Amino acid sequence: MNFKEYFASVKGTGVLSTADDDGVVNAAVYGTPHTIEDGLLSFIMRERKTHKNIEVNPHACFLFIEAGTMTGKRIYLTKEKEEKNTELLFSLRRHCKKDGCKTDENLYLVSFRVDKVLPLVGAGEEN
């Protein structure tokens, strides 16, 4: 599946679900992921619950609901790499560039390998 084309052509709402090392689940609303080299999907994260969970448990699921429908994707992910406050991260920010949006918080570009893609509803596999 070409995620870059998919997310460029479809609007919707995304939820990234993670769990800590005890299995306690967290879900957070996220924008569409950035597609970078080698087919990795990347999210910009602040130092909050989702990032803390990914530090101890590299697995996540991104649920994407296409606007106005009950269709979309469940994308199962495993963390591959992470960058902190890098130029690449700031260049990818959609709403706020480094010089135009001051923050004292650290930001992380967390990149994931796609393990499996399922439709939003139903059990059928897409890949």
VMD Tcl script that draws the C-alpha trace (Angstrom):
set ca {
  {0.00 0.00 0.00}
  {1.25 3.47 -0.86}
  {0.62 5.40 2.35}
  {1.93 8.69 1.00}
  {-0.72 8.69 -1.76}
  {-3.43 7.36 0.56}
  {-2.98 10.01 3.27}
  {-2.59 12.79 0.66}
  {-5.90 11.86 -0.97}
  {-8.07 11.00 2.03}
  {-9.02 13.21 4.97}
  {-9.96 11.76 8.31}
  {-9.23 11.29 11.99}
  {-6.41 9.20 13.43}
  {-5.95 7.59 16.82}
  {-2.59 6.16 17.88}
  {-2.89 3.46 20.55}
  {0.05 2.33 22.67}
  {0.56 0.36 25.87}
  {3.11 0.61 28.64}
  {5.23 -2.28 29.90}
  {2.37 -3.44 32.14}
  {-0.08 -3.52 29.23}
  {-2.01 -0.40 30.30}
  {-3.42 1.04 27.07}
  {-3.43 4.69 26.00}
  {-5.06 6.24 22.93}
  {-4.35 9.71 21.54}
  {-5.63 11.66 18.54}
  {-2.87 12.16 15.97}
  {-2.71 13.71 12.54}
  {-1.82 11.59 9.55}
  {1.68 10.16 9.71}
  {4.59 11.39 7.65}
  {5.86 8.87 5.10}
  {9.64 8.73 5.04}
  {12.30 6.49 3.52}
  {11.90 2.73 3.41}
  {8.12 2.97 3.84}
  {8.36 4.00 7.49}
  {5.50 5.99 8.98}
  {6.55 8.77 11.36}
  {4.74 10.77 14.01}
  {5.90 13.89 15.83}
  {5.47 13.36 19.56}
  {5.83 15.43 22.68}
  {7.07 14.01 26.00}
  {3.69 12.66 27.04}
  {2.06 9.29 27.68}
  {2.26 7.99 24.09}
  {5.99 8.68 23.86}
  {6.66 7.18 27.29}
  {4.78 4.03 26.26}
  {6.75 3.70 23.02}
  {9.99 3.90 25.02}
  {9.10 0.69 26.90}
  {6.87 -1.08 24.36}
  {7.67 -0.55 20.66}
  {4.27 -1.74 19.37}
  {1.38 0.54 18.41}
  {-1.77 0.64 16.31}
  {-2.86 3.64 14.24}
  {-6.60 3.65 13.59}
  {-7.59 5.96 10.73}
  {-11.25 6.80 10.09}
  {-11.96 8.38 6.71}
  {-14.05 11.56 7.01}
  {-17.80 11.02 6.73}
  {-17.56 7.23 6.44}
  {-17.10 4.09 8.48}
  {-14.15 3.04 6.35}
  {-10.47 3.42 7.00}
  {-7.46 1.45 8.16}
  {-6.03 -0.23 11.23}
  {-2.26 -0.03 10.82}
  {-0.17 -2.15 13.18}
  {3.27 -0.70 13.84}
  {6.64 -1.41 15.47}
  {9.05 1.38 16.37}
  {12.21 1.40 14.25}
  {13.92 4.66 15.20}
  {13.57 8.02 16.89}
  {15.05 11.51 16.51}
  {14.92 14.34 19.04}
  {14.61 18.01 18.00}
  {16.16 17.42 14.56}
  {15.99 19.61 11.48}
  {14.04 16.85 9.71}
  {11.44 16.90 12.48}
  {11.03 20.68 12.29}
  {10.83 20.58 8.48}
  {7.93 18.10 8.69}
  {5.79 20.10 11.11}
  {2.60 21.06 9.34}
  {1.31 23.81 11.62}
  {4.40 25.35 13.08}
  {8.00 25.61 11.95}
  {10.95 25.82 14.38}
  {11.41 29.59 14.31}
  {7.69 30.38 14.23}
  {6.62 28.23 17.17}
  {8.82 28.41 20.23}
  {8.54 25.59 22.73}
  {10.61 24.50 25.69}
  {9.39 20.95 25.19}
  {11.45 18.31 23.46}
  {9.89 16.92 20.29}
  {10.50 13.44 18.88}
  {10.14 12.10 15.37}
  {9.25 8.46 15.99}
  {9.35 6.18 12.94}
  {7.56 2.86 12.67}
  {7.69 -0.19 10.43}
  {4.25 -1.27 9.18}
  {3.60 -4.84 10.32}
  {0.02 -5.31 9.15}
  {-2.85 -3.32 7.64}
  {-6.49 -4.25 8.23}
  {-9.67 -2.49 7.17}
  {-11.30 -0.30 9.80}
  {-14.20 -2.75 10.15}
  {-14.02 -6.50 9.66}
  {-11.35 -9.15 9.88}
  {-10.12 -9.27 6.27}
  {-6.44 -8.60 5.76}
  {-5.31 -6.07 3.16}
  {-1.63 -6.98 3.03}
}
mol new
graphics top color blue
foreach p $ca { graphics top sphere $p radius 0.5 }
foreach p [lrange $ca 0 end-1] q [lrange $ca 1 end] { graphics top cylinder $p $q radius 0.2 }
display resetview
